[in-house]
Amino acid sequence: MKVACFLLIFSFSLSAEETAIQKRGRAIVESALAALGGPAFLSMNDRTEEGRLYSFHREKVSGAARAALFTHYLQNPQPTTIGFFGLRERQSFLDKKLKEERAILFTELDGYDLNYRGATPITKEIYDRYRDSTLRNIFYILRQRRQEKGMIFEFRETSTLDNLPVEVVDITDDENRVIKVFFHLSSHLPVRQIYNRRNLETREVNEEISMFSKYRDVGGGVMWPFSMVRHRNGEKIFELFSDSVKINQKIAESQFMLPAGAKVLKNGRQ
């Protein structure tokens, strides 16, 4: 009887501890949202980022381009809805005269590689990887998924990261995707996130790390990082340095649609 009572008390104590951890985690996340602009961040309808984009292979630059990234958020009619993606994105690669030479288009359902020949459908593997990365992105989570059913925010520790004091929160969604996010202790802005993704072909688990820095006010109190770096399994794979970030520019819907009369190609060929 005494053992049963002890176990009952212990379970209540453990539950209370978990609740306290989750409350602190949510409080940190809410502070991050406020630091990013609060209502202004949540009402951001579109964003245009222009700058230099670099890709890397084995720590060496394998590609560089002048790029413009266009993002359009769709309003979720029910913020608690699971599975609502609500994002369109166009990645434009520019020539020396800043005219588009090529673009990658992602919609809520699919994607295309666009050039002067026409539009080549993105493979399911690439699109699924893009969608999964977006669902795990801390800025997307704060903008689109914060109130989603099943989202859990758990405080892990206060630590240091590159000599910066940070608070670490694990974010878990309804499908048990876990993202570890590091928030600057004083500014409350996210500076790093980490998650693991399994390669469906090789079954290997890749560690994906994204780092954010050089925040600036891009309008109306909305803060956005002008430097983003990604690593996979300890190796740098991507880097974006923005020269300009603008929000709520009322980007034309046509930017996120196939051009009228565009030829849909198979494997880049007619």
VOGU-3710 file (C-alpha; in Angstrom, 3 decimals, decimal comma):
1> mkvacfllif> 0,000/0,000/0,000  2,869/2,342/0,935  4,624/1,486/-2,353  1,459/2,239/-4,335  1,070/5,591/-2,573  4,716/6,428/-3,213  4,383/5,601/-6,905  1,221/7,711/-7,135  2,923/10,687/-5,464  6,009/10,195/-7,644
11> sfslsaeeta> 3,903/10,145/-10,831  2,153/13,372/-9,802  5,543/14,936/-9,034  6,980/13,833/-12,390  3,909/15,145/-14,215  4,222/18,503/-12,451  7,923/18,647/-13,342  7,176/17,957/-17,009  4,496/20,626/-17,000  6,922/23,156/-15,510
21> iqkrgraive> 9,510/22,290/-18,156  6,946/22,694/-20,907  5,682/25,978/-19,474  9,211/27,372/-19,393  9,845/26,115/-22,928  6,702/27,802/-24,217  7,608/31,018/-22,376  11,015/31,066/-24,123  9,358/30,485/-27,489  6,840/33,271/-26,840
31> salaalggpa> 9,719/35,614/-25,907  11,412/34,709/-29,208  8,227/35,505/-31,097  8,009/38,891/-29,367  11,674/39,608/-30,171  11,046/38,825/-33,854  8,236/41,362/-33,967  5,245/39,710/-32,321  2,021/40,626/-34,169  4,015/42,248/-36,991
41> flsmndrtee> 5,935/38,989/-37,519  2,732/36,941/-37,465  1,067/39,244/-39,992  4,030/39,099/-42,405  2,383/38,078/-45,689  5,445/37,915/-47,921  9,212/38,380/-47,847  11,879/39,106/-50,457  15,529/38,339/-49,702  18,298/39,349/-52,116
51> grlysfhrek> 21,957/38,482/-51,771  24,715/35,968/-52,414  24,006/32,256/-52,130  26,776/29,660/-51,838  26,693/25,866/-51,919  29,530/23,706/-50,602  30,896/20,205/-51,108  33,430/18,901/-48,613  33,860/22,394/-47,180  34,748/23,883/-50,576
61> vsgaaraalf> 32,528/26,246/-52,582  30,802/24,223/-55,315  28,446/26,958/-56,510  27,805/30,662/-56,073  25,039/32,863/-57,399  23,272/36,140/-57,000  19,795/35,162/-55,816  16,414/36,537/-54,841  14,179/34,440/-52,596  10,456/35,181/-52,603
71> thylqnpqpt> 8,227/33,748/-49,868  4,447/33,984/-49,597  2,513/32,815/-46,525  -1,056/31,611/-46,791  -3,380/32,285/-43,884  -4,318/29,198/-41,884  -8,097/29,423/-41,282  -7,673/27,251/-38,182  -4,226/27,691/-36,528  -4,541/24,347/-34,713
81> tigffglrer> -4,935/22,399/-37,981  -2,331/19,670/-38,501  -1,016/19,257/-42,047  -1,694/22,799/-43,292  1,469/23,835/-45,171  0,495/27,268/-46,449  3,749/28,367/-48,052  4,880/29,252/-51,560  8,474/30,023/-52,444  10,422/31,072/-55,520
91> qsfldkklke> 14,211/30,919/-55,602  15,434/33,086/-58,492  19,034/32,957/-59,719  20,100/36,192/-61,389  22,603/37,265/-64,039  24,906/40,286/-63,825  22,026/42,563/-64,831  19,903/41,042/-62,030  17,548/39,374/-64,502  16,250/35,921/-63,711
101> erailfteld> 18,138/33,151/-65,512  16,641/30,241/-63,614  14,176/29,692/-60,785  13,061/26,943/-58,444  9,355/27,169/-57,610  7,766/25,458/-54,623  4,017/25,534/-53,982  1,843/23,868/-51,338  1,746/20,682/-53,417  4,695/20,427/-55,800
111> gydlnyrgat> 7,656/22,202/-57,362  9,283/23,083/-60,703  12,702/23,964/-62,043  12,167/26,882/-64,451  14,440/28,118/-67,233  14,135/29,412/-70,788  13,302/25,912/-72,065  10,285/25,474/-69,799  9,357/23,909/-66,463  10,748/20,600/-65,215
121> pitkeiydry> 8,797/19,028/-62,320  10,806/18,645/-59,122  11,188/15,016/-58,052  9,086/13,815/-55,130  12,244/13,161/-53,117  13,466/16,756/-53,494  10,039/18,227/-52,794  9,515/16,046/-49,707  12,936/17,078/-48,397  12,079/20,752/-48,961
131> rdstlrnify> 8,722/20,371/-47,219  10,236/18,491/-44,279  12,996/21,103/-43,846  10,405/23,883/-43,898  8,198/22,161/-41,324  11,229/21,977/-39,010  12,350/25,572/-39,569  12,021/27,646/-36,383  10,798/30,757/-38,230  8,129/28,722/-40,022
141> ilrqrrqekg> 7,162/27,055/-36,747  6,735/30,435/-35,052  4,833/31,913/-38,012  2,671/28,951/-39,021  2,747/26,110/-36,477  3,052/27,566/-32,986  -0,565/26,831/-32,044  -0,791/23,540/-33,892  -2,273/20,635/-31,932  0,352/18,324/-30,485
151> mifefretst> 3,176/20,881/-30,443  5,304/20,523/-27,288  7,973/23,028/-26,180  10,353/21,673/-23,533  13,106/23,677/-21,848  16,355/21,700/-21,739  19,110/23,888/-20,325  20,834/27,244/-20,130  24,238/27,001/-21,770  26,789/28,797/-23,932
161> ldnlpvevvd> 27,142/28,563/-27,701  30,134/30,190/-29,377  30,574/32,247/-26,200  26,929/33,354/-26,337  24,566/32,593/-23,426  21,602/30,594/-24,755  18,469/28,814/-23,628  17,847/25,459/-25,303  14,336/24,245/-26,140  13,237/20,982/-27,738
171> itddenrvik> 10,214/21,393/-30,005  8,259/18,223/-30,787  5,300/18,046/-33,162  2,430/15,581/-33,464  4,512/13,306/-35,713  7,378/13,194/-33,190  9,695/15,397/-35,246  12,089/16,957/-32,736  13,946/20,241/-33,324  16,460/21,545/-30,797
181> vffhlsshlp> 16,568/25,351/-30,885  19,070/27,681/-29,209  17,725/31,129/-28,250  20,022/34,006/-27,269  19,528/34,611/-23,548  19,212/38,407/-23,738  17,889/39,131/-27,251  15,702/35,959/-27,228  16,344/35,545/-30,981  16,991/32,051/-32,397
191> vrqiynrrnl> 20,677/31,541/-33,235  20,826/27,827/-34,055  18,646/24,787/-34,620  19,481/21,094/-34,884  17,481/18,076/-35,985  18,105/14,584/-37,344  16,651/13,320/-40,608  16,784/9,748/-41,869  17,780/9,227/-45,505  15,023/6,997/-46,877
201> etrevneeis> 17,388/5,382/-49,416  20,503/4,727/-47,324  18,668/4,635/-43,951  21,476/6,767/-42,550  20,611/9,512/-40,059  21,876/12,963/-41,022  22,362/15,737/-38,494  21,111/19,025/-39,932  22,284/22,279/-38,321  21,176/25,810/-39,263
211> mfskyrdvgg> 22,697/28,985/-37,819  21,211/32,487/-37,885  22,958/35,825/-37,269  23,199/39,504/-38,249  19,578/40,308/-37,398  18,133/43,597/-38,643  14,792/45,343/-38,501  13,227/44,781/-41,934  10,142/46,896/-41,328  7,534/47,454/-38,645
221> gvmwpfsmvr> 9,755/45,966/-35,951  10,150/42,581/-37,685  13,650/41,185/-37,095  15,200/38,852/-39,679  18,677/37,243/-39,970  20,805/38,455/-42,881  23,188/35,510/-42,534  22,087/31,860/-42,642  24,420/28,860/-42,693  23,574/25,158/-42,887
231> hrngekifel> 25,705/22,140/-42,000  25,062/18,449/-42,577  26,972/15,917/-40,510  29,532/18,558/-39,574  30,133/19,872/-43,102  28,959/23,237/-44,412  26,530/22,796/-47,332  24,798/26,177/-47,744  25,287/29,854/-46,942  23,157/32,915/-47,668
241> fsdsvkinqk> 24,291/36,500/-47,153  21,407/38,900/-47,727  22,007/42,473/-48,871  18,334/43,360/-48,679  15,262/41,893/-46,983  11,811/43,401/-47,543  8,432/42,303/-46,236  4,810/42,863/-47,274  5,655/44,011/-50,793  2,450/42,486/-52,217
251> iaesqfmlpa> 4,370/40,123/-54,448  2,338/39,254/-57,539  0,620/35,851/-57,437  2,166/35,115/-60,832  5,578/34,815/-59,154  4,361/31,598/-57,533  2,698/30,116/-60,594  3,934/28,547/-63,798  4,188/31,165/-66,563  1,230/31,139/-68,936
261> gakvlkngrq> 1,925/28,734/-71,785  5,074/27,326/-70,132  6,151/23,982/-71,538  6,217/21,253/-68,901  9,318/19,193/-69,601  10,321/15,708/-68,555  13,894/15,384/-67,287  14,614/18,846/-68,698  13,540/17,854/-72,207  10,416/18,328/-74,259
//
